[in-house]
C-alpha cells in the first residue's frame, strides 16, 4: 500500500471485476502519475495483475470500506460496482437497495467529508423511454427497480454535496482481457459463428456505448475534476435488432439465424424503456468527449480480439 501513496492521483476503483472495471483498470495503468487500488467482492478476475493493488472486499461492509478509504486516502473514487440485472433488482429489492443505494450514499457522504472526487456510473434506465433521446436535465421516470435504484443513488450523491461526476451510459459493449465477460456484440458474434439461432428484440432502440469510450471518459472526468451529470454513449440510434445485423454484416455471418421478436414476446414490454438515447452536447463541451461510431468500434474490436 505504501508505494501507492506517492502518486499525484490515487484512484480507488470499485467493481473492478466488472466489464467497465477491467477496461478502466487497463486504461488507468497507462497513466504514469496515477496509482490504483482495485476492489471487488470476489477474487481478482482481471488477467492483468501488475501495476496496482487488489483487495477483495464486500462493499456492503461499510466499516471495512471506510477503513480501506482511510488507509489509501484516494483522491478519486470510481464507483462502478452495482447490481445491474433488471430481473435481479426486481426479485431481490433489499439486496439491490443495499448495494445500489445505501452503499452509494455511504460513499458520497465519505467523499464529502474527506473531499474525495466521486465518479459514479448510472444508466439510461433512469428514463421511461417515451421521449428519447434525452438531455441531462430531462425528468427521470424509471420503469424498473434497477432504474429506480440508480435514480435514488443519483439523488443521494447530489444531496450529500460531494464533488461528483455522474456518468449515465447505454448498452456498453466491447472487448476486455477476461473472455468470460460478454456483452451484446460478442454474444451475437459468438452465437452466429457457432451457427446458433438467436432471438433478438426488434422494438427497443438504443445508442450503444463502446467500453473504451466510457473508460476514457472516466479519465476525462478525473482529469477535469468534473462535477455534474453527463450523458455518455454513441450518437447513432439503432434498434437492438439493427445492432445484431451490423455485427453479422461486419463478420460476414449468416443473418438467417437471426429471429426478430417483440419486447412483449420476451417479457420486456413494460420493464424496459422502449427508446432511450442521449443528447451529448454537454459531455462534448465540458469533458471533451468524442464518441466512436459503432462501425469504427467494430474495426477496433477486431484488432483487440486478434491481439
C-alpha positions as CSV (number, residue, x, y, z in Angstrom):
1,X,0.0,0.0,0.0
2,X,2.8,2.5,0.9
3,X,4.1,2.7,-2.7
4,X,0.7,3.6,-3.9
5,X,0.6,6.7,-1.8
6,X,3.3,8.6,-3.7
7,X,1.4,9.3,-6.9
8,X,-0.4,12.6,-7.6
9,X,-3.7,10.9,-8.3
10,X,-4.8,7.9,-6.2
11,X,-7.8,6.1,-7.7
12,X,-9.9,3.6,-5.8
13,X,-11.9,1.6,-8.3
14,X,-14.9,-0.4,-7.1
15,X,-16.4,-3.3,-9.1
16,X,-13.0,-3.8,-10.8
17,X,-14.0,-7.3,-11.9
18,X,-16.8,-5.9,-13.9
19,X,-16.8,-5.1,-17.6
20,X,-16.0,-1.4,-17.3
21,X,-13.9,-2.1,-14.2
22,X,-11.5,-4.3,-16.1
23,X,-11.2,-2.0,-19.1
24,X,-10.7,1.1,-16.8
25,X,-8.0,-0.7,-14.9
26,X,-6.0,-1.2,-18.1
27,X,-6.6,2.5,-19.0
28,X,-5.5,3.8,-15.6
29,X,-2.3,1.8,-15.6
30,X,-1.2,3.7,-18.7
31,X,-1.3,7.0,-16.7
32,X,2.1,7.5,-15.1
33,X,1.0,9.9,-12.3
34,X,-1.9,7.6,-11.2
35,X,-1.8,4.9,-8.6
36,X,-4.6,2.4,-8.5
37,X,-6.3,0.3,-5.8
38,X,-8.9,-2.1,-7.1
39,X,-11.6,-3.9,-5.2
40,X,-14.4,-6.3,-5.9
41,X,-16.3,-8.8,-3.8
42,X,-14.6,-11.9,-5.3
43,X,-11.0,-12.7,-6.1
44,X,-9.4,-10.7,-8.9
45,X,-10.6,-11.9,-12.4
46,X,-8.6,-9.5,-14.5
47,X,-5.8,-11.4,-16.3
48,X,-3.7,-8.2,-16.0
49,X,-2.5,-8.3,-12.4
50,X,0.6,-6.0,-12.4
51,X,1.0,-2.3,-11.5
52,X,-1.8,-2.0,-9.0
53,X,-3.1,-3.4,-5.7
54,X,-6.2,-5.6,-5.4
55,X,-8.2,-6.0,-2.2
56,X,-11.2,-8.4,-2.1
57,X,-14.0,-6.6,-0.2
58,X,-17.8,-6.6,0.1
59,X,-18.8,-3.0,-0.2
60,X,-21.9,-3.5,1.9
61,X,-19.5,-3.9,4.8
62,X,-19.3,-0.2,5.5
63,X,-16.8,-0.4,8.3
64,X,-14.2,-2.3,6.1
65,X,-14.9,0.1,3.2
66,X,-14.3,3.1,5.5
67,X,-11.1,1.6,6.8
68,X,-9.8,0.9,3.3
69,X,-10.5,4.5,2.3
70,X,-8.8,5.8,5.4
71,X,-5.7,3.7,4.6
72,X,-5.4,4.5,0.9
73,X,-6.6,8.1,1.1
74,X,-7.8,8.2,-2.5
75,X,-8.1,11.5,-4.4
76,X,-10.8,9.9,-6.6
77,X,-13.2,7.0,-6.2
78,X,-14.6,5.5,-9.4
79,X,-17.7,3.6,-8.3
80,X,-18.7,1.0,-10.9
81,X,-20.0,-1.7,-8.6
82,X,-23.7,-2.3,-8.8
83,X,-26.4,-5.0,-9.4
84,X,-27.3,-4.2,-13.0
85,X,-29.7,-7.1,-13.8
86,X,-33.2,-5.8,-14.2
87,X,-34.6,-9.1,-13.0
88,X,-32.3,-9.4,-10.0
89,X,-33.2,-6.0,-8.8
90,X,-36.9,-6.8,-9.1
91,X,-36.6,-10.1,-7.4
92,X,-34.2,-9.1,-4.6
93,X,-35.0,-5.5,-3.9
94,X,-33.4,-5.4,-0.4
95,X,-30.1,-6.7,-1.8
96,X,-30.4,-4.2,-4.7
97,X,-31.1,-1.3,-2.3
98,X,-28.2,-2.3,-0.1
99,X,-25.6,-2.1,-2.9
100,X,-27.1,0.3,-5.4
101,X,-28.4,2.9,-3.0
102,X,-27.2,2.5,0.6
103,X,-23.5,1.9,-0.4
104,X,-23.6,4.9,-2.7
105,X,-25.0,7.1,0.0
106,X,-22.3,6.0,2.4
107,X,-19.5,6.6,-0.2
108,X,-20.9,10.0,-1.1
109,X,-21.0,11.1,2.5
110,X,-17.4,9.9,3.0
111,X,-16.3,11.7,-0.1
112,X,-18.0,14.9,1.1
113,X,-16.3,14.6,4.5
114,X,-12.9,13.8,3.1
115,X,-13.1,16.0,-0.1
116,X,-12.7,13.0,-2.4
117,X,-13.9,13.3,-6.0
118,X,-16.5,10.6,-6.8
119,X,-17.2,9.3,-10.3
120,X,-20.5,7.3,-10.4
121,X,-21.8,5.2,-13.2
122,X,-25.5,5.4,-13.9
123,X,-27.8,4.3,-16.8
124,X,-30.3,5.3,-19.5
125,X,-32.8,3.2,-17.5
126,X,-33.5,6.2,-15.3
127,X,-35.8,7.2,-18.1
128,X,-39.0,5.6,-19.3
129,X,-38.1,5.5,-23.0
130,X,-41.1,7.6,-24.2
131,X,-39.2,10.8,-25.1
132,X,-35.6,9.8,-26.1
133,X,-33.0,11.0,-26.9
134,X,-32.6,12.7,-23.5
135,X,-30.8,15.7,-22.1
136,X,-29.2,15.5,-18.7
137,X,-31.9,17.8,-17.4
138,X,-34.8,15.6,-18.6
139,X,-37.1,14.3,-15.9
140,X,-36.4,10.8,-14.7
141,X,-39.1,8.2,-14.7
142,X,-37.7,4.6,-14.5
143,X,-39.9,1.6,-15.4
144,X,-38.0,-1.0,-13.4
145,X,-36.4,-1.5,-10.0
146,X,-32.8,-1.2,-11.4
147,X,-33.6,2.3,-12.8
148,X,-35.3,3.3,-9.6
149,X,-32.2,2.3,-7.6
150,X,-30.0,4.4,-9.9
151,X,-32.3,7.5,-9.6
152,X,-32.2,7.1,-5.9
153,X,-28.4,6.8,-5.9
154,X,-28.0,9.9,-8.0
155,X,-30.2,11.8,-5.6
156,X,-28.2,10.6,-2.6
157,X,-25.0,11.8,-4.3
158,X,-26.4,15.2,-5.1
159,X,-27.9,15.6,-1.6
160,X,-24.5,14.7,0.0
161,X,-22.9,17.8,-1.6
162,X,-19.8,15.9,-2.5
163,X,-17.8,16.6,-5.7
164,X,-19.2,14.1,-8.1
165,X,-19.3,13.2,-11.7
166,X,-22.4,11.1,-12.6
167,X,-21.9,9.4,-15.9
168,X,-25.1,7.9,-17.4
169,X,-24.5,5.4,-20.2
170,X,-26.3,3.0,-22.5
171,X,-25.8,-0.7,-23.5
172,X,-22.0,-0.9,-23.0
173,X,-20.1,-3.3,-25.4
174,X,-16.6,-4.2,-26.4
175,X,-13.6,-6.4,-25.6
176,X,-11.7,-6.9,-22.3
177,X,-8.9,-9.4,-21.4
178,X,-11.3,-11.6,-19.4
179,X,-13.0,-13.5,-22.1
180,X,-15.7,-14.8,-19.6
181,X,-17.3,-11.3,-19.7
182,X,-19.7,-11.0,-22.6
183,X,-22.0,-8.3,-24.0
184,X,-24.5,-7.9,-26.9
185,X,-21.8,-7.6,-29.6
186,X,-19.7,-10.6,-28.5
187,X,-22.8,-12.7,-27.7
188,X,-24.2,-12.2,-31.2
189,X,-20.9,-12.7,-32.9
190,X,-20.2,-16.0,-31.0
191,X,-23.7,-17.4,-31.4
192,X,-23.8,-16.7,-35.1
193,X,-20.3,-18.1,-35.6
194,X,-21.5,-21.3,-34.0
195,X,-24.5,-21.4,-36.3
196,X,-26.9,-20.9,-33.5
197,X,-30.3,-19.4,-34.0
198,X,-30.8,-16.2,-31.8
199,X,-33.9,-14.3,-30.9
200,X,-33.3,-10.5,-30.9
201,X,-35.7,-7.8,-29.9
202,X,-36.7,-5.5,-32.8
203,X,-38.7,-2.8,-31.0
204,X,-36.2,-1.4,-28.5
205,X,-33.9,1.5,-29.6
206,X,-30.6,2.5,-28.0
207,X,-27.4,4.4,-28.7
208,X,-24.8,1.8,-27.6
209,X,-21.6,2.7,-25.8
210,X,-18.2,1.3,-26.6
211,X,-16.5,0.4,-23.4
212,X,-13.2,2.1,-24.5
213,X,-15.1,5.4,-24.9
214,X,-16.6,5.0,-21.4
215,X,-13.3,4.2,-19.7
216,X,-11.7,7.2,-21.5
217,X,-14.5,9.4,-20.3
218,X,-13.9,8.3,-16.7
219,X,-10.3,9.5,-17.1
220,X,-11.5,12.8,-18.5
221,X,-13.8,13.3,-15.5
222,X,-10.9,12.6,-13.2
223,X,-8.5,15.0,-15.0
224,X,-11.1,17.8,-15.0
225,X,-12.5,17.1,-11.5
226,X,-15.8,17.4,-13.3
227,X,-19.0,18.0,-11.3
228,X,-22.5,17.2,-12.6
229,X,-24.4,14.7,-14.7
230,X,-23.1,13.7,-18.1
231,X,-24.6,11.6,-20.8
232,X,-22.1,9.2,-22.5
233,X,-23.0,7.0,-25.5
234,X,-22.6,6.9,-29.2
235,X,-24.5,9.3,-31.4
236,X,-26.3,6.7,-33.6
237,X,-29.7,5.3,-32.7
238,X,-30.3,1.6,-33.5
239,X,-32.8,-1.0,-32.7
240,X,-31.2,-3.9,-30.8
241,X,-32.0,-6.0,-34.0
242,X,-30.1,-3.4,-36.2
243,X,-27.1,-3.7,-33.9
244,X,-27.0,-7.5,-34.3
245,X,-27.4,-7.2,-38.1
246,X,-24.4,-4.8,-38.1
247,X,-22.4,-7.5,-36.2
248,X,-23.5,-10.2,-38.7
249,X,-22.5,-7.9,-41.6
250,X,-19.2,-6.9,-40.2
251,X,-18.1,-10.5,-39.6
252,X,-19.9,-11.9,-42.7
253,X,-22.1,-14.1,-40.6
254,X,-25.4,-15.8,-41.5
255,X,-28.3,-13.3,-40.9
256,X,-30.9,-16.0,-41.5
257,X,-30.0,-17.3,-38.0
258,X,-31.4,-14.0,-36.5
259,X,-35.1,-14.2,-35.5
260,X,-36.7,-10.8,-34.7
261,X,-39.0,-10.8,-31.7
262,X,-41.0,-8.1,-30.0
263,X,-40.3,-6.9,-26.5
264,X,-43.7,-8.2,-25.4
265,X,-42.8,-11.7,-26.6
266,X,-39.8,-11.9,-24.3
267,X,-41.5,-10.2,-21.3
268,X,-39.8,-6.8,-21.8
269,X,-42.7,-4.6,-22.9
270,X,-43.2,-2.9,-19.6
271,X,-39.9,-3.3,-17.7
272,X,-37.5,-1.9,-20.3
273,X,-37.6,1.6,-21.8
274,X,-38.6,1.4,-25.5
275,X,-36.4,4.2,-26.8
276,X,-33.7,5.9,-24.9
277,X,-30.6,7.6,-26.4
278,X,-28.7,10.7,-25.2
279,X,-28.0,14.2,-26.4
280,X,-24.2,14.5,-25.9
281,X,-23.6,18.3,-26.2
282,X,-22.8,18.8,-22.5
283,X,-20.2,15.9,-22.4
284,X,-18.6,17.1,-25.6
285,X,-18.3,20.7,-24.5
286,X,-17.3,20.2,-20.8
287,X,-15.4,16.9,-20.9
288,X,-14.1,16.8,-24.4
289,X,-16.0,13.6,-25.0
290,X,-15.7,12.3,-28.6
291,X,-18.0,9.3,-29.3
292,X,-16.9,6.5,-31.5
293,X,-19.3,5.1,-34.1
294,X,-20.4,1.5,-34.0
295,X,-18.8,0.8,-37.3
296,X,-15.4,2.2,-36.3
297,X,-15.6,0.4,-32.9
298,X,-16.2,-3.0,-34.6
299,X,-13.0,-2.5,-36.6
300,X,-11.1,-1.7,-33.3
301,X,-12.8,-4.7,-31.6
302,X,-11.4,-6.9,-34.5
303,X,-7.9,-5.7,-33.7
304,X,-8.4,-6.3,-30.0
305,X,-9.7,-9.8,-30.5
306,X,-6.6,-10.6,-32.6
307,X,-4.2,-9.1,-30.1
